[in-house]
Amino acid sequence: MSVVTVIIPAYNEAPRLAEVVETVRAASLVHEIIVVDDGSLDDTARVARGLGVRVVRLPENLGKGSAMRAGAQAATGDILLFLDADLRNLAPEQVDSLIRPVLEREAGMTIGIFRGGRAATDLAQVISPHLSGQRCLPRDFFLAAPLVGGSRSGVEIALTVHARACKLAIQTVELPGATHTMKEEKIGIVRGTLARWRMYTDILATLIRYHVATRAQKRFPVHSE
């Protein structure tokens, strides 16, 4: 029987963390919840412990990919669901809807897409659904994916590109009414906009690194004896 672990990477998300944790706790298919505190400067770790979930605390901010990998290494589940810590209006049944196709082997990976939450976040996921942080996949596949640990904001695109290269069946799951708190709302317009551009830069850099790495593997394949 498969075990499902939900991993929530979090950086300075103390004011927002409780909503997503309580939603996950109410889902029927979840066995374990892990919050990875990615070197937060606020009370994220204390809030998470107060919510009664497992906490993995990184000593410094290493980025989302490293936080996700740390959570995966600590997980007891063979199926992982990653959720952003700043989600709003997510329903327990939507958590289950992300898990069920992977649990029942109908898909190799699911990706959650906002619909009807609010225009700004809906539009972002219409334009680039492959960047969604809400996704479920087997633990073994995640840990074997290249570049995950070294990626920051580029981790989702690294997973999506690798899944497509491996011909893993990807299923999108609509999350009606769900949204998230945007960077500009968390840290202000100027800092939030700069953070968003850093995110896009990291995504592009991850894509380049992935294609360079895979091209090198094709040119110089490793042959086992």
Residue frames as a rotation matrix with the C-alpha (Angstrom) as fourth column:
MET 1
0.574 0.819 0.000 0.00
0.819 -0.574 0.000 0.00
0.000 0.000 -1.000 0.00
SER 2
-0.172 -0.652 0.739 1.36
0.613 -0.658 -0.437 3.40
0.771 0.377 0.513 -0.98
VAL 3
0.147 0.104 -0.984 2.06
0.890 -0.447 0.086 6.09
-0.430 -0.889 -0.159 1.60
VAL 4
0.353 0.086 0.932 1.50
0.662 -0.727 -0.184 9.73
0.662 0.681 -0.313 0.68
THR 5
-0.143 -0.457 -0.878 3.68
0.871 -0.479 0.108 12.50
-0.470 -0.749 0.467 2.12
VAL 6
0.771 0.340 0.539 2.80
0.537 -0.802 -0.263 16.15
0.343 0.492 -0.801 1.58
ILE 7
-0.196 -0.907 -0.372 5.85
0.954 -0.264 0.141 18.43
-0.226 -0.328 0.917 1.54
ILE 8
0.844 0.489 0.221 5.45
0.514 -0.855 -0.069 22.17
0.156 0.172 -0.973 2.01
PRO 9
-0.285 -0.958 0.026 8.64
0.927 -0.283 -0.246 24.18
0.244 -0.046 0.969 1.35
ALA 10
0.774 0.633 -0.006 8.41
0.592 -0.720 0.362 27.48
0.224 -0.284 -0.932 3.20
TYR 11
-0.492 -0.871 0.003 10.52
0.821 -0.465 -0.331 30.63
0.290 -0.160 0.943 3.43
ASN 12
-0.987 0.104 -0.126 9.21
-0.028 -0.865 -0.501 33.38
-0.161 -0.491 0.856 5.72
GLU 13
-0.525 0.841 -0.134 5.66
-0.119 0.083 0.989 32.02
0.843 0.535 0.056 5.55
ALA 14
-0.946 0.105 -0.308 4.69
0.325 0.273 -0.905 32.14
-0.011 -0.956 -0.292 9.25
PRO 15
-0.631 0.754 -0.183 1.54
-0.525 -0.589 -0.614 34.27
-0.570 -0.292 0.768 8.68
ARG 16
-0.018 0.634 -0.774 0.24
-0.997 0.050 0.063 32.05
0.079 0.772 0.631 5.87
LEU 17
-0.780 -0.508 -0.365 1.30
-0.524 0.850 -0.061 28.53
0.341 0.143 -0.929 6.78
ALA 18
-0.735 0.476 0.482 -1.61
-0.257 0.462 -0.849 27.47
-0.627 -0.748 -0.217 8.99
GLU 19
0.163 0.897 -0.412 -4.21
-0.816 -0.112 -0.567 27.69
-0.554 0.429 0.713 6.22
VAL 20
0.122 -0.139 -0.983 -2.54
-0.838 0.517 -0.177 25.21
0.532 0.845 -0.053 3.90
VAL 21
-0.880 -0.472 -0.043 -1.52
-0.365 0.733 -0.574 22.82
0.303 -0.490 -0.818 6.71
GLU 22
-0.526 0.754 0.394 -5.06
-0.397 0.193 -0.898 22.65
-0.753 -0.628 0.198 8.09
THR 23
0.348 0.626 -0.698 -6.41
-0.916 0.069 -0.395 22.03
-0.199 0.777 0.597 4.59
VAL 24
-0.261 -0.547 -0.795 -3.95
-0.670 0.696 -0.259 19.19
0.695 0.465 -0.548 4.01
ARG 25
-0.922 -0.101 0.373 -4.74
-0.367 0.528 -0.766 17.69
-0.120 -0.843 -0.524 7.40
ALA 26
-0.114 0.976 0.184 -8.40
-0.581 0.084 -0.809 17.45
-0.806 -0.199 0.558 6.40
ALA 27
0.025 0.073 -0.997 -7.63
-0.961 0.277 -0.004 15.55
0.275 0.958 0.077 3.16
SER 28
0.753 0.454 0.477 -8.39
-0.594 0.780 0.195 11.84
-0.284 -0.430 0.857 3.21
LEU 29
0.924 -0.355 -0.142 -5.42
0.187 0.743 -0.642 10.47
0.333 0.567 0.753 1.23
VAL 30
0.238 -0.867 0.437 -2.56
-0.505 -0.495 -0.707 12.09
0.830 -0.052 -0.556 3.20
HIS 31
0.659 -0.082 -0.747 -0.48
0.521 0.767 0.376 10.07
0.542 -0.637 0.548 5.65
GLU 32
0.070 -0.759 -0.648 2.31
0.922 -0.199 0.332 12.51
-0.381 -0.620 0.686 6.53
ILE 33
0.895 0.153 0.420 2.92
0.306 -0.894 -0.328 16.27
0.325 0.422 -0.846 6.39
ILE 34
0.052 -0.929 -0.365 6.40
0.947 -0.070 0.312 17.80
-0.316 -0.362 0.877 6.33
VAL 35
0.995 0.093 0.034 7.14
0.098 -0.959 -0.264 21.53
0.009 0.266 -0.964 6.38
VAL 36
0.144 -0.987 0.070 10.64
0.986 0.137 -0.097 22.40
0.086 0.083 0.993 5.21
ASP 37
0.874 0.059 -0.482 11.76
0.196 -0.951 0.240 25.71
-0.444 -0.305 -0.842 6.68
ASP 38
0.500 -0.674 0.543 14.22
0.799 0.116 -0.591 27.01
0.335 0.729 0.596 4.09
GLY 39
-0.515 -0.827 -0.223 16.31
0.841 -0.439 -0.316 29.19
0.163 -0.351 0.922 6.40
SER 40
0.362 0.772 0.522 13.44
0.602 -0.621 0.502 31.51
0.712 0.132 -0.690 7.28
LEU 41
-0.751 -0.583 0.310 14.08
0.211 -0.656 -0.724 34.72
0.626 -0.478 0.616 9.19
ASP 42
-0.192 0.763 0.617 10.62
-0.827 -0.464 0.317 34.67
0.528 -0.450 0.720 10.80
ASP 43
-0.395 0.096 0.913 8.74
-0.779 0.491 -0.389 32.15
-0.486 -0.866 -0.119 12.96
THR 44
0.096 0.461 -0.882 7.95
-0.884 0.446 0.137 29.67
0.457 0.767 0.450 10.18
ALA 45
-0.543 -0.376 -0.751 9.52
-0.093 0.916 -0.391 26.69
0.834 -0.143 -0.532 12.00
ARG 46
-0.974 0.194 0.115 7.86
-0.117 0.001 -0.993 27.53
-0.193 -0.981 0.022 15.33
VAL 47
-0.186 0.957 -0.221 4.46
-0.931 -0.244 -0.273 27.95
-0.316 0.155 0.936 13.68
ALA 48
-0.016 0.137 -0.990 4.87
-0.674 0.730 0.112 24.62
0.739 0.669 0.081 11.85
ARG 49
-0.842 -0.318 -0.435 5.77
0.087 0.716 -0.693 22.79
0.532 -0.622 -0.575 15.06
GLY 50
-0.791 0.592 0.151 2.76
-0.412 -0.334 -0.848 24.36
-0.452 -0.733 0.508 16.74
LEU 51
0.052 0.816 -0.575 0.59
-0.998 0.061 -0.004 22.89
0.032 0.574 0.818 13.99
GLY 52
0.318 0.072 0.945 1.83
-0.525 0.843 0.112 19.41
-0.789 -0.532 0.306 14.89
VAL 53
0.988 -0.032 -0.151 3.58
-0.117 0.483 -0.868 18.51
0.101 0.875 0.474 11.63
ARG 54
0.432 -0.901 0.048 7.11
0.809 0.411 0.420 17.26
-0.398 -0.142 0.906 10.99
VAL 55
0.944 -0.186 -0.273 9.59
-0.250 -0.942 -0.224 20.08
-0.216 0.280 -0.936 10.46
VAL 56
0.325 -0.904 0.277 12.84
0.941 0.339 0.003 19.93
-0.097 0.259 0.961 8.52
ARG 57
0.908 0.001 -0.420 14.82
0.059 -0.990 0.125 23.08
-0.416 -0.138 -0.899 9.11
LEU 58
0.449 -0.780 0.435 17.61
0.778 0.102 -0.619 24.17
0.439 0.617 0.653 6.77
PRO 59
0.056 -0.497 -0.866 20.31
0.879 -0.387 0.279 26.32
-0.474 -0.776 0.415 8.39
GLU 60
-0.615 -0.218 -0.758 20.26
-0.110 -0.928 0.356 28.87
-0.781 0.302 0.547 5.57
ASN 61
0.473 0.830 -0.296 18.11
-0.377 -0.113 -0.919 29.77
-0.796 0.546 0.260 2.58
LEU 62
-0.547 -0.711 0.441 19.12
0.007 0.523 0.852 27.26
-0.837 0.469 -0.281 -0.11
GLY 63
-0.669 0.362 -0.649 16.20
-0.743 -0.328 0.583 27.75
-0.002 0.873 0.488 -2.47
LYS 64
0.251 0.950 0.186 13.01
-0.934 0.288 -0.210 25.89
-0.253 -0.121 0.960 -3.25
GLY 65
0.451 -0.101 -0.887 14.63
-0.510 0.786 -0.349 22.97
0.732 0.610 0.303 -5.08
SER 66
-0.624 -0.757 -0.194 16.93
-0.207 0.400 -0.893 22.19
0.753 -0.517 -0.407 -2.18
ALA 67
-0.579 0.498 0.646 14.06
-0.781 -0.113 -0.614 22.52
-0.233 -0.860 0.454 0.30
MET 68
0.507 0.795 -0.332 11.93
-0.859 0.499 -0.117 20.12
0.072 0.344 0.936 -1.75
ARG 69
0.133 -0.548 -0.826 14.78
-0.284 0.777 -0.562 17.63
0.950 0.309 -0.052 -1.94
ALA 70
-0.832 -0.434 0.346 15.37
-0.419 0.082 -0.904 17.82
0.364 -0.897 -0.250 1.81
GLY 71
-0.122 0.884 0.451 11.70
-0.928 0.060 -0.369 17.11
-0.353 -0.464 0.813 2.40
ALA 72
0.594 0.332 -0.733 11.74
-0.672 0.705 -0.226 14.19
0.442 0.627 0.642 -0.04
GLN 73
-0.324 -0.811 -0.488 14.77
-0.256 0.571 -0.780 12.67
0.911 -0.127 -0.393 1.66
ALA 74
-0.870 0.018 0.493 13.03
-0.493 0.002 -0.870 12.90
-0.017 -1.000 0.008 5.03
ALA 75
-0.006 0.994 -0.109 9.69
-0.994 0.006 0.111 11.56
0.111 0.109 0.988 3.77
THR 76
-0.572 -0.070 0.817 8.41
-0.323 0.935 -0.146 8.09
-0.754 -0.348 -0.558 4.61
GLY 77
0.476 0.876 0.076 5.96
-0.213 0.198 -0.957 8.12
-0.853 0.439 0.281 1.68
ASP 78
-0.427 -0.556 0.713 6.60
0.575 0.442 0.689 6.63
-0.698 0.704 0.131 -1.74
ILE 79
0.064 0.469 0.881 4.29
0.883 -0.437 0.168 9.26
0.464 0.768 -0.442 -3.27
LEU 80
-0.627 -0.371 -0.685 5.01
0.652 -0.731 -0.200 12.95
-0.427 -0.572 0.700 -2.73
LEU 81
0.435 0.685 0.584 2.68
0.831 -0.555 0.033 15.92
0.347 0.471 -0.811 -3.06
PHE 82
-0.695 -0.670 -0.260 4.38
0.715 -0.681 -0.158 19.31
-0.072 -0.296 0.953 -3.06
LEU 83
0.473 0.845 0.248 2.29
0.822 -0.525 0.219 22.33
0.315 0.101 -0.944 -2.12
ASP 84
-0.378 -0.562 0.736 3.26
0.261 -0.827 -0.497 25.99
0.888 0.004 0.460 -1.78
ALA 85
-0.617 0.044 -0.786 3.08
0.787 0.054 -0.615 27.45
0.015 -0.998 -0.068 1.71
ASP 86
-0.878 0.232 -0.418 1.21
-0.130 -0.957 -0.259 30.58
-0.460 -0.174 0.871 0.59
LEU 87
-0.772 0.631 0.077 -1.84
0.373 0.352 0.858 28.85
0.514 0.692 -0.507 -0.90
ARG 88
-0.784 0.620 0.032 -5.24
-0.443 -0.522 -0.729 30.35
-0.435 -0.586 0.683 -0.27
ASN 89
0.084 0.985 -0.150 -8.71
-0.903 0.011 -0.430 28.82
-0.422 0.172 0.890 -0.59
LEU 90
-0.602 -0.277 -0.749 -7.43
-0.567 0.809 0.157 25.33
0.562 0.519 -0.644 -1.37
ALA 91
0.401 0.829 0.388 -9.98
-0.906 0.296 0.303 22.64
0.137 -0.474 0.870 -0.41
PRO 92
-0.160 -0.462 0.872 -9.19
-0.628 0.730 0.271 19.22
-0.761 -0.504 -0.407 1.12
GLU 93
0.578 0.441 0.687 -10.89
0.193 0.744 -0.640 17.44
-0.793 0.503 0.345 -1.78
GLN 94
0.899 -0.340 -0.278 -8.58
-0.403 -0.388 -0.829 19.30
0.174 0.856 -0.486 -4.17
VAL 95
-0.071 -0.916 0.395 -5.59
-0.956 0.176 0.237 17.91
-0.286 -0.361 -0.887 -2.28
ASP 96
-0.010 0.152 0.988 -7.03
-0.109 0.982 -0.152 14.43
-0.994 -0.110 0.006 -2.80
SER 97
0.902 0.424 0.087 -7.69
0.049 0.100 -0.994 15.15
-0.430 0.900 0.070 -6.49
LEU 98
0.458 -0.830 -0.319 -3.99
-0.875 -0.356 -0.328 15.88
0.158 0.429 -0.889 -6.98
ILE 99
-0.369 -0.633 0.680 -2.98
-0.789 0.601 0.131 12.64
-0.491 -0.488 -0.721 -5.27
ARG 100
0.335 0.652 0.680 -5.53
-0.357 0.756 -0.549 10.16
-0.872 -0.059 0.486 -6.61
PRO 101
0.889 0.041 -0.457 -4.35
-0.453 0.229 -0.862 9.86
0.070 0.973 0.222 -10.26
VAL 102
-0.102 -0.983 -0.151 -0.79
-0.816 0.169 -0.553 9.05
0.569 0.067 -0.820 -9.13
LEU 103
-0.393 0.017 0.919 -1.98
-0.777 0.528 -0.343 6.78
-0.491 -0.849 -0.194 -6.34
GLU 104
0.446 0.688 0.573 -4.16
-0.195 0.699 -0.688 4.83
-0.873 0.195 0.446 -8.77
ARG 105
-0.436 -0.806 0.400 -1.46
0.273 0.305 0.912 4.85
-0.857 0.507 0.087 -11.48
GLU 106
0.606 0.665 0.437 -3.57
0.683 -0.155 -0.714 6.83
-0.407 0.731 -0.548 -13.93
ALA 107
0.861 -0.397 0.319 -0.76
-0.123 -0.770 -0.626 9.41
0.494 0.499 -0.712 -14.20
GLY 108
0.171 -0.889 -0.424 2.92
0.823 0.366 -0.435 9.60
0.542 -0.275 0.794 -13.45
MET 109
-0.819 -0.366 -0.442 2.64
0.551 -0.717 -0.427 13.20
-0.160 -0.593 0.789 -12.27
THR 110
0.339 0.910 0.238 -0.19
0.920 -0.374 0.119 15.65
0.197 0.178 -0.964 -11.62
ILE 111
-0.849 -0.521 0.088 0.07
0.502 -0.847 -0.173 19.43
0.165 -0.102 0.981 -11.77
GLY 112
-0.014 0.879 -0.477 -2.48
0.900 -0.196 -0.388 21.66
-0.435 -0.434 -0.789 -10.06
ILE 113
-0.734 -0.153 0.662 -3.80
0.538 -0.725 0.429 24.65
0.415 0.671 0.614 -12.01
PHE 114
-0.698 0.480 -0.531 -5.63
0.216 -0.566 -0.796 27.61
-0.683 -0.670 0.291 -10.44
ARG 115
-0.676 0.571 0.465 -9.05
0.473 -0.147 0.869 28.36
0.564 0.808 -0.171 -11.90
GLY 116
0.245 0.917 0.316 -11.46
0.335 -0.386 0.860 31.03
0.910 -0.105 -0.401 -10.70
GLY 117
0.022 -0.299 -0.954 -9.36
0.998 -0.044 0.037 32.16
-0.053 -0.953 0.298 -7.74
ARG 118
0.514 0.151 -0.845 -8.42
0.103 -0.988 -0.114 35.60
-0.852 -0.029 -0.523 -8.99
ALA 119
0.994 0.075 -0.084 -7.41
-0.073 -0.140 -0.987 36.98
-0.086 0.987 -0.134 -12.35
ALA 120
0.413 -0.905 -0.101 -3.69
-0.910 -0.405 -0.089 37.55
0.040 0.128 -0.991 -11.72
THR 121
-0.373 -0.588 0.718 -2.86
-0.638 0.725 0.262 34.04
-0.674 -0.360 -0.645 -10.55
ASP 122
0.486 0.599 0.636 -5.26
0.141 0.665 -0.733 32.38
-0.862 0.447 0.239 -12.99
LEU 123
0.929 -0.123 -0.348 -3.63
-0.368 -0.381 -0.848 34.19
-0.028 0.916 -0.399 -15.91
ALA 124
0.033 -0.993 0.112 -0.12
-0.979 -0.009 0.205 33.25
-0.202 -0.116 -0.972 -14.80
GLN 125
-0.385 -0.186 0.904 -1.03
-0.265 0.961 0.085 29.56
-0.884 -0.206 -0.420 -14.84
VAL 126
0.794 0.577 0.192 -2.83
0.088 0.204 -0.975 29.79
-0.602 0.791 0.111 -18.17
ILE 127
0.700 -0.594 -0.397 0.38
-0.700 -0.458 -0.549 31.21
0.144 0.662 -0.736 -19.65
SER 128
-0.283 -0.904 -0.322 2.76
-0.668 0.426 -0.610 28.82
0.689 0.043 -0.724 -17.87
PRO 129
0.725 0.667 0.173 0.98
-0.595 0.478 0.647 25.86
0.348 -0.572 0.743 -16.21
HIS 130
0.544 -0.586 -0.600 4.25
0.382 0.810 -0.445 23.90
0.747 0.012 0.665 -16.06
LEU 131
-0.482 -0.737 0.474 5.54
-0.104 -0.489 -0.866 26.34
0.870 -0.466 0.159 -13.40
SER 132
0.513 0.767 0.385 2.89
-0.513 -0.085 0.854 25.39
0.688 -0.635 0.350 -10.83
GLY 133
-0.544 -0.732 0.410 4.26
-0.742 0.191 -0.643 24.38
0.392 -0.654 -0.647 -7.44
GLN 134
0.081 0.665 0.742 1.31
-0.807 0.481 -0.343 22.07
-0.586 -0.571 0.576 -6.79
ARG 135
0.177 -0.066 -0.982 2.33
-0.818 0.545 -0.184 18.65
0.547 0.836 0.043 -8.05
CYS 136
0.493 0.066 0.867 2.26
-0.619 0.726 0.298 14.99
-0.611 -0.684 0.399 -7.07
LEU 137
0.436 -0.422 -0.795 4.71
-0.671 0.435 -0.600 12.33
0.599 0.795 -0.094 -8.25
PRO 138
0.852 -0.166 -0.496 6.56
0.360 0.874 0.327 9.21
0.379 -0.457 0.805 -7.07
ARG 139
0.821 -0.570 -0.043 9.36
-0.263 -0.443 0.857 9.83
-0.507 -0.692 -0.514 -4.59
ASP 140
0.181 -0.804 0.567 11.86
0.550 0.561 0.619 7.73
-0.816 0.199 0.543 -6.57
PHE 141
0.345 -0.007 0.939 11.26
0.907 -0.256 -0.335 9.73
0.242 0.967 -0.082 -9.74
PHE 142
0.968 0.050 0.247 11.65
-0.005 -0.976 0.216 13.03
0.252 -0.210 -0.945 -7.91
LEU 143
0.651 -0.754 0.082 14.92
-0.193 -0.060 0.979 12.04
-0.734 -0.654 -0.185 -6.23
ALA 144
0.042 -0.643 0.765 16.33
0.731 0.542 0.415 10.78
-0.681 0.541 0.492 -9.54
ALA 145
0.815 0.338 0.471 15.47
0.575 -0.567 -0.590 13.95
0.067 0.751 -0.656 -11.47
PRO 146
-0.204 -0.974 0.097 18.56
0.955 -0.220 -0.197 15.99
0.213 0.053 0.976 -12.45
LEU 147
-0.647 -0.295 0.703 19.22
0.305 -0.945 -0.116 19.56
0.699 0.140 0.702 -11.26
VAL 148
0.419 0.906 -0.062 16.44
0.438 -0.142 0.887 19.54
0.795 -0.399 -0.457 -8.63
GLY 149
0.447 -0.251 -0.859 18.66
0.887 -0.005 0.463 20.08
-0.120 -0.968 0.221 -5.61
GLY 150
-0.580 -0.792 -0.193 20.59
0.739 -0.611 0.285 22.94
-0.344 0.023 0.939 -7.21
SER 151
-0.444 0.488 0.752 17.55
0.507 -0.555 0.659 24.76
0.739 0.674 -0.002 -8.53
ARG 152
-0.925 0.281 -0.254 15.79
0.062 -0.550 -0.833 27.55
-0.374 -0.786 0.492 -6.72
SER 153
-0.111 0.941 -0.321 12.73
-0.555 -0.326 -0.765 28.84
-0.824 0.094 0.558 -8.56
GLY 154
-0.238 -0.046 -0.970 13.56
-0.961 0.152 0.229 26.65
0.137 0.987 -0.081 -11.55
VAL 155
-0.792 -0.173 0.585 12.71
-0.371 0.898 -0.237 23.37
-0.485 -0.405 -0.775 -9.83
GLU 156
0.148 0.940 0.306 9.23
-0.154 0.328 -0.932 23.04
-0.977 0.091 0.193 -11.33
ILE 157
0.628 0.038 -0.777 10.39
-0.767 -0.136 -0.627 23.54
-0.130 0.990 -0.056 -14.90
ALA 158
-0.506 -0.856 -0.105 13.20
-0.860 0.510 -0.006 21.03
0.059 0.088 -0.994 -14.27
LEU 159
-0.572 0.369 0.733 10.65
-0.156 0.828 -0.539 18.44
-0.805 -0.423 -0.415 -13.13
THR 160
0.510 0.845 -0.160 8.30
-0.295 -0.003 -0.956 19.11
-0.808 0.535 0.247 -16.02
VAL 161
0.333 -0.462 -0.822 11.00
-0.939 -0.087 -0.331 18.94
0.081 0.883 -0.463 -18.69
HIS 162
-0.733 -0.651 0.197 12.46
-0.672 0.737 -0.066 15.77
-0.103 -0.181 -0.978 -17.18
ALA 163
-0.236 0.738 0.633 9.03
-0.135 0.620 -0.773 14.14
-0.962 -0.268 -0.047 -16.94
ARG 164
0.707 0.493 -0.507 8.39
-0.525 -0.113 -0.843 14.88
-0.473 0.863 0.179 -20.61
ALA 165
-0.068 -0.828 -0.556 11.81
-0.978 0.165 -0.127 13.55
0.197 0.535 -0.821 -21.59
CYS 166
-0.882 -0.242 0.403 11.04
-0.377 0.878 -0.296 10.35
-0.282 -0.413 -0.866 -19.71
LYS 167
-0.594 0.740 -0.316 7.57
-0.267 0.189 0.945 10.18
0.759 0.646 0.085 -21.32
LEU 168
-0.883 0.338 -0.326 5.94
0.428 0.295 -0.854 10.26
-0.193 -0.893 -0.406 -17.91
ALA 169
-0.191 0.899 0.395 2.18
0.732 -0.138 0.668 10.76
0.655 0.416 -0.631 -18.20
ILE 170
-0.968 -0.134 -0.210 1.37
0.236 -0.762 -0.603 14.25
-0.080 -0.633 0.770 -16.87
GLN 171
-0.120 0.985 0.124 -2.18
0.858 0.040 0.512 15.14
0.499 0.168 -0.850 -15.86
THR 172
-0.862 -0.087 0.500 -3.31
-0.100 -0.937 -0.335 18.66
0.497 -0.339 0.799 -15.02
VAL 173
-0.278 0.751 -0.598 -5.85
0.934 0.357 0.013 19.03
0.223 -0.555 -0.801 -12.22
GLU 174
-0.208 0.270 0.940 -7.93
0.085 -0.953 0.292 22.17
0.974 0.141 0.175 -11.94
LEU 175
-0.602 -0.033 -0.798 -8.15
0.797 0.041 -0.603 23.78
0.052 -0.999 0.001 -8.48
PRO 176
0.006 0.686 0.727 -11.30
0.532 -0.618 0.579 25.94
0.847 0.383 -0.369 -8.64
GLY 177
0.871 0.437 0.223 -11.19
0.120 -0.630 0.767 28.97
0.476 -0.642 -0.601 -6.36
ALA 178
0.572 -0.723 -0.387 -7.60
0.712 0.203 0.673 28.37
-0.408 -0.661 0.631 -5.21
THR 179
0.766 -0.443 0.466 -4.93
0.004 -0.721 -0.693 31.05
0.643 0.533 -0.550 -5.47
HIS 180
0.224 -0.709 -0.668 -1.82
0.967 0.248 0.062 32.17
0.122 -0.660 0.741 -3.60
THR 181
0.788 -0.050 -0.614 -0.31
0.205 -0.918 0.339 35.29
-0.581 -0.393 -0.713 -2.08
MET 182
0.774 -0.475 0.419 1.85
0.439 -0.075 -0.895 37.00
0.457 0.877 0.150 -4.66
LYS 183
-0.111 -0.938 -0.328 5.42
0.972 -0.034 -0.231 38.17
0.206 -0.345 0.916 -4.02
GLU 184
-0.560 -0.089 0.824 4.41
0.197 -0.980 0.028 41.81
0.805 0.178 0.566 -4.42
GLU 185
0.507 0.813 0.288 1.83
-0.206 -0.210 0.956 41.36
0.837 -0.544 0.062 -1.65
LYS 186
0.686 -0.292 -0.666 4.34
0.684 0.571 0.454 39.77
0.248 -0.767 0.591 0.70
ILE 187
-0.017 -0.876 -0.483 7.29
0.890 -0.233 0.392 42.14
-0.455 -0.423 0.783 0.39
GLY 188
0.165 0.155 -0.974 6.02
-0.037 -0.986 -0.163 45.16
-0.986 0.063 -0.157 -1.54
ILE 189
0.937 0.346 -0.052 5.86
-0.045 -0.028 -0.999 46.17
-0.347 0.938 -0.011 -5.18
VAL 190
0.495 -0.803 -0.333 9.54
-0.851 -0.371 -0.371 47.00
0.175 0.467 -0.867 -5.74
ARG 191
-0.442 -0.699 0.562 11.10
-0.798 0.593 0.111 44.06
-0.411 -0.400 -0.820 -3.87
GLY 192
0.166 0.600 0.783 8.38
-0.087 0.800 -0.594 41.73
-0.982 0.031 0.185 -5.11
THR 193
0.930 0.157 -0.332 8.95
-0.319 -0.099 -0.942 42.70
-0.180 0.983 -0.042 -8.74
LEU 194
0.063 -0.984 -0.169 12.70
-0.984 -0.033 -0.177 42.20
0.168 0.177 -0.970 -8.37
ALA 195
-0.404 -0.152 0.902 12.09
-0.527 0.845 -0.094 38.80
-0.748 -0.513 -0.421 -6.76
ARG 196
0.631 0.701 0.333 9.80
-0.071 0.479 -0.875 37.85
-0.773 0.528 0.352 -9.65
TRP 197
0.748 -0.407 -0.524 12.47
-0.633 -0.203 -0.747 38.75
0.197 0.891 -0.409 -12.22
ARG 198
-0.350 -0.866 0.358 15.04
-0.926 0.378 0.010 36.73
-0.144 -0.328 -0.934 -10.26
MET 199
0.031 0.475 0.880 12.59
-0.251 0.856 -0.453 33.82
-0.968 -0.206 0.146 -10.40
TYR 200
0.927 0.353 -0.126 12.27
-0.186 0.140 -0.972 34.09
-0.326 0.925 0.196 -14.19
THR 201
0.294 -0.907 -0.302 16.05
-0.919 -0.180 -0.352 34.31
0.265 0.381 -0.886 -14.53
ASP 202
-0.439 -0.444 0.781 16.48
-0.713 0.701 -0.001 31.16
-0.547 -0.557 -0.624 -12.46
ILE 203
0.483 0.688 0.541 13.86
-0.110 0.661 -0.742 29.34
-0.869 0.299 0.395 -14.54
LEU 204
0.882 -0.195 -0.429 15.70
-0.457 -0.134 -0.879 30.23
0.114 0.972 -0.207 -17.75
ALA 205
-0.097 -0.988 0.119 19.06
-0.986 0.079 -0.144 29.23
0.132 -0.132 -0.982 -16.24
THR 206
-0.170 0.102 0.980 17.62
-0.471 0.865 -0.172 25.87
-0.866 -0.491 -0.099 -15.15
LEU 207
0.849 0.517 0.113 16.31
-0.116 0.389 -0.914 25.19
-0.516 0.762 0.390 -18.65
ILE 208
0.574 -0.713 -0.403 19.71
-0.724 -0.213 -0.656 25.96
0.382 0.668 -0.639 -20.14
ARG 209
-0.332 -0.724 0.604 21.51
-0.918 0.395 -0.031 23.77
-0.217 -0.565 -0.796 -17.57
TYR 210
0.229 0.503 0.834 19.12
-0.291 0.853 -0.434 20.90
-0.929 -0.144 0.341 -18.20
HIS 211
0.976 0.189 -0.112 19.56
-0.152 0.215 -0.965 20.98
-0.158 0.958 0.238 -21.98
VAL 212
0.241 -0.960 -0.140 23.34
-0.894 -0.164 -0.417 21.29
0.377 0.226 -0.898 -21.68
ALA 213
-0.311 -0.355 0.882 23.45
-0.778 0.628 -0.022 18.32
-0.546 -0.693 -0.471 -19.29
THR 214
0.470 0.574 0.671 21.23
-0.086 0.786 -0.612 16.10
-0.879 0.229 0.419 -21.43
ARG 215
0.886 -0.219 -0.408 23.10
-0.439 -0.117 -0.891 17.02
0.147 0.969 -0.200 -24.62
ALA 216
-0.105 -0.979 0.177 26.37
-0.986 0.080 -0.145 16.03
0.128 -0.190 -0.973 -22.93
GLN 217
-0.110 0.135 0.985 24.87
-0.470 0.866 -0.171 12.68
-0.876 -0.482 -0.032 -21.94
LYS 218
0.866 0.471 0.167 23.85
-0.059 0.428 -0.902 12.01
-0.496 0.771 0.398 -25.54
ARG 219
0.649 -0.680 -0.342 27.31
-0.643 -0.249 -0.725 12.93
0.407 0.690 -0.598 -26.86
PHE 220
-0.515 -0.856 -0.051 29.19
-0.622 0.414 -0.665 10.99
0.590 -0.310 -0.745 -24.18
PRO 221
0.573 0.818 -0.055 26.87
-0.567 0.444 0.693 8.15
0.592 -0.366 0.718 -23.04
VAL 222
-0.295 -0.596 0.747 27.88
-0.941 0.316 -0.120 6.11
-0.165 -0.738 -0.654 -20.03
HIS 223
0.230 0.313 -0.922 28.07
-0.560 0.817 0.138 2.40
0.796 0.485 0.363 -20.85
SER 224
0.434 -0.035 0.900 27.73
-0.836 0.358 0.417 -0.15
-0.336 -0.933 0.126 -18.07
GLU 225
-0.643 -0.727 -0.239 29.93
-0.765 0.621 0.170 -3.24
0.025 0.292 -0.956 -18.14
